[in-house]
Amino acid sequence: MENKKLIEMANLEVDCKIGKDRHFIAADRKNRNRIALGLFAVIGSAIISSGVGDNALNLIGLYIKDKDIWKGWSDVISHILPLLVGISTAILGFLGLEKQTAQHRYVGNSYIEISRKTRSIINSITNENFSEKSKEFDVLVEKYLEANKEGESCPTNDKDNDRAMTMNSVRRSSIKNKIAEHDMEIFKISETPQKARPPSLRESVKKNLKIKLACALATVGLIGKSDYRKILKWAADNKR
């Protein structure tokens, strides 16, 4: 049982590292978007209020042969810039990127705290203090569940998750393998090779049609990339 508890501790540490990386990646991404939109709004407002934009358009117009066409384009540009500035300002206020960035970092720091405390328990645990350290670990599990709930207020996207999983793939894979080995030993599960049967013509046609349909829908944007990847994963898992 002590070995099982140690595996659980190592698994929690890895899950916390994945959660930490996921939220800090999301925080950096949203902070970059916030800075880009903010700079565009500030610079665009300065250009509009100072009249530099109009002067620049008039200066360009001196070198344009067809003055009538350029007059139309300059009027369009002079109206588009204030519109874009207004949209960028509205997006900043609507999405609340600054607040979301801070929330992601708060959740990421919570995962860091849990991960470090878990590592401290693993390093200090002995046969004599096993019971006491197990209780401390149970408290950390509760904190981990609370951090997960806190993270629901600032969700990450598929790319954030994929990058975090990739960064911790080696250690995560080794821990999950240990868990699988332990479960097989406890529950007396034996891996017996199953004889694969060739897929029927109907199954092959159905699978190919589903993949092609998913590809077409993803191309025109009717389904997201995550859904498309799930369909491809389904096809791979059901390969016989």
N, C-alpha and C positions, 0 to 999 in steps of 0.2 A: 504493500500500500504506500510505503514511503516513496518508492520509485515512481508510482503513479502520480503522487502529489508533486514531485519534482518536475515531471513531464508537464503537468498542468501549469506550474509556475513558469516554466520555459515557454509554453504556448501563450500564456497571457503576456509575457514580455514581448514576444514577437508580434502579437496582435496589437499591442500598444504602439510598437514602433511603426507598424503599417498605418495605424490611425494617425499617429503624429505626422508622418511623412505626407499622408494624404491631405491633411488639413493645412499644413504649411505650404504645400504645393498650390493648393487652392487659394491660400492667402496671398502668395506671391503673384499668382495669375490675376486675381481681382485687384490687387494693388497696382499692377502695371496698367490695367484698364482704367482704373481711377485716375492715375497720373496722366495717361494719354488724353482722356476726355477733359480733365481739368485744364491741362495746358492748352488744348485746342480752344476751350471756352474762353480762357483768359487772353490768349493771343488774338483770337478772333474778335473779342470785344474791344481790345486795344486798337486793332486795325480799323474797326468800324467807327469808334469814337474819335480817333485821331484824323480820319479822312485819308489815311495813307492808301487804303484800297482804291478809292476813287482816283487819286492822283496816279497810282500805278496803272490803272485801266486807261486813263487819259493819255499817259505816256506811251503805252503800247499802241493805242489808237493812232498815234502820229506816224507809225511805221506800217499801218495796215492800208492797203490800197482801196479796198471796198469799205468805205466809211459807214454805209448804211447797214451792211451785214454786221460789222463790228459793233455798231451802236446797239443792235438788238442783243448780241451776245454779252456786251458789257452790262446791259440792263439786267439780263438773267443772272449773271455772276454776282452783281451787286445785291440782288435779292436773295440769292442762294446762301451766301455767307451768313447773313443774320439768321436765316432759317436753321442752318446747321449748328450755329452757336447756341441757338435756343433749344434745339433737340439735344445736344450734348449736355447742356445744363439740366434739362428736364430728366435725362437718363440718370445723371449723377444723383439727383434728388430722389427719383423714383426707386432706383435699385438700392440706394444706401450702401454703396460699395465700401466706403470707409468703415461703416459699422460692421459689415460682413467680414471685412479683412480682420478687424479686431476680434470678432467672434471666432473666426477660424484659428487665430493664434492662441486665443484663450483655451479652446478645446485641445489644440495641439500641445500646449504646455501642460494640460491636465494629463494627457497620455504620457508625456515625458516623466512627470512626477510618479505616476503609477509604475512605469517601466523601470525607473531607477530604484524605487523601493522594492520591487519584485526581485531585481538583481541583487540587492542588498540581502534580502531574505535567503536567496539561493546560495550566496557566498557564505552566509553565517549559520546556515542550518546544520544541526548535528542530531545524533540520536537522542541526546539529553534534552534538547530544547525543541524537538520536532513538534510537539503538541502546541507549544506557545507560538511558534512561527507559523503553524498552520492557521491559527486563529487570526494572526496578522494578515496572512494571505487572503483569508475569507473577507476581511475588511477591504482589501484592495480590489477584490472581485466586485464588490458592491460599488466602489468608486468607479471602476471601469464601466459598469452598466450605467451609472449616472452620467459619465462622460459621453457614452453613446447617445443617451437621450438628449444631452446638451447639443450634440452634433447634429441632431435632426433639425435644429433651427437654422443651420448653415450647411446645407447639403453640398457634397462635392459631385463632380461629374465623372463620366467613365474614364476619361484620360487621366484625371487625378488618381483614380483608383488603380488604373493599369500601371502607371509610373511607380506608385507606392508598392504595389505587389512585385514589380520587377526589381526594385531596389532591395527588397527583402526576400527574394524568391529562394535563394540557396538555404538560408536558415529556416525559413518557413517550411520548405519541402522536407528538410531533415527532421523537424519537429513533428510534422504531420505523419511522416513515416514511422516515427517512434510511437505515436499514438495508435496508428493502425496495427503495429506489431503487438503493442500491449493489449489492445482489444482482442486480437486474434488469440493471444495466450489466455486471457481471462475467460472469454466466451467459447474457447475451444473451437475456433473457426479455422478451417483448413481450406486453402486455395486449391480447388480441383479444376484443372483445365477443362473448359467446355469446348466441345467439338463444334466448330463453326459450320453453319450451313450456308450455301450460296444464296444470295438474295433472289427473290422471284422477279420476273419481268415487271409485274405490276408494282412491286415495291420500288424497283429502280426507276421506273417512269415517274411514279408519284414523287420520289425524292428529287429527281432532276427538275421536274416542273416547279416544285416548291422553291428550289434554289434560284431558278431563273426568274420566277415571279418576285421573289424577295429582292433580287438584284435590280429588276426593273423599277420596283417601288422605291428602293433606296436611291436610285439614280434621279428620279423625279422629286425626291424629298418627301414622299408620303409616309415613309417609316424612317426611324432614326438609325444611325450606325450601330448603336447598341443592340437594337432588335435584329438588325441584319447579321451581326456577329453571333447572336443567340441561335439564329436559324442555321448558320454554318456549323456551329458547335453541335447542334442537334443532329445535323447530317453526318458529322464526323463520329459522334457517339453511337449512332445507329448503323454505322458501317459494319457490314458483316463479312 
